[in-house]
Amino acid sequence: MYRHIVLFRIAKEEDRARLIEMIKELPNKLDFLHDLEVGKDVKHLRQYQSDNTFDIGFSCSFDTLEDLQRYYAHPVHIELRTALRAVRQDTAMVDWVVG
């Protein structure tokens, strides 16, 4: 199994909300994507502020490397990536083998 995690910095709240909704729709469009979780940072709850935080994070799983590669090439992912590139300030991503 493969885990995919992405973090985004996005300046405008309305863009964050729109992108979260797009991410939430991924499992409905991609039956090989599992265990999706997405949310906004809770920076307002921290006792300190940092320039190293991100606004949105999401993670999901894929059963095989082929499924992960299929995700990267899929039109649904390309649409999401295009929308994100238009509004993101920064991105961090990691994929790893679970277990």
C-alpha positions in Angstrom: 0.0 0.0 0.0 1.1 3.5 -0.8 0.3 6.7 1.2 0.2 10.1 -0.5 0.3 13.3 1.6 0.1 16.9 0.2 0.2 20.2 2.1 -0.7 23.6 0.5 -0.4 27.2 1.4 -3.3 29.1 -0.1 -3.8 32.8 0.6 -7.6 33.2 0.2 -10.2 31.5 2.3 -12.6 31.1 -0.6 -9.9 29.3 -2.6 -9.2 27.0 0.3 -12.9 26.1 0.7 -13.3 25.4 -3.1 -10.2 23.2 -3.2 -11.2 21.2 -0.1 -14.5 20.4 -1.8 -12.7 19.3 -4.9 -10.4 17.1 -2.9 -13.4 15.6 -1.0 -14.9 14.5 -4.3 -11.8 12.4 -5.3 -13.1 9.1 -3.9 -16.4 9.5 -5.8 -14.4 9.9 -9.0 -11.5 7.5 -8.5 -12.5 4.1 -7.1 -8.8 3.1 -6.6 -8.2 6.0 -4.1 -8.8 5.0 -0.5 -8.8 6.5 3.0 -9.0 10.1 2.0 -8.7 12.7 4.7 -8.6 16.5 4.2 -8.7 19.5 6.4 -7.6 23.0 7.2 -4.8 23.8 9.6 -5.8 24.7 13.2 -3.3 27.5 13.5 -5.7 29.6 15.5 -5.6 27.0 18.3 -1.8 27.1 18.6 0.0 28.9 21.4 2.6 30.1 18.9 2.6 31.0 15.2 5.1 29.7 12.6 6.0 30.6 9.1 6.4 26.8 8.4 2.8 25.9 8.5 0.5 25.1 5.7 -3.2 25.9 5.2 -4.6 22.6 3.9 -3.5 19.0 4.2 -4.8 15.9 2.6 -3.8 12.2 2.5 -5.0 9.2 0.7 -3.9 5.6 0.0 -3.4 3.4 -3.0 -3.2 -0.3 -3.1 -0.4 -0.5 -5.7 2.3 1.6 -7.2 0.3 1.3 -10.5 -2.7 2.9 -8.8 -0.6 5.8 -7.5 0.9 6.3 -11.0 -2.6 6.1 -12.5 -3.7 8.8 -10.1 -0.9 11.1 -11.2 -1.9 10.7 -14.8 -5.7 10.7 -14.3 -7.7 13.7 -15.7 -9.3 14.2 -12.3 -5.9 14.7 -10.7 -4.8 17.0 -13.5 -7.9 19.1 -13.1 -7.2 19.4 -9.3 -3.5 20.1 -9.9 -4.4 22.9 -12.4 -6.8 24.5 -10.0 -4.2 24.4 -7.2 -1.4 25.8 -9.3 -3.6 28.9 -9.9 -3.9 29.7 -6.2 -1.2 28.0 -4.2 1.7 29.8 -2.6 3.6 26.6 -1.7 3.2 22.9 -1.7 4.9 19.9 0.0 4.3 16.3 -0.9 5.4 12.9 0.1 4.6 9.3 -1.0 5.7 6.2 0.8 5.2 2.5 1.1 3.1 1.7 4.1 4.4 -1.0 6.4 
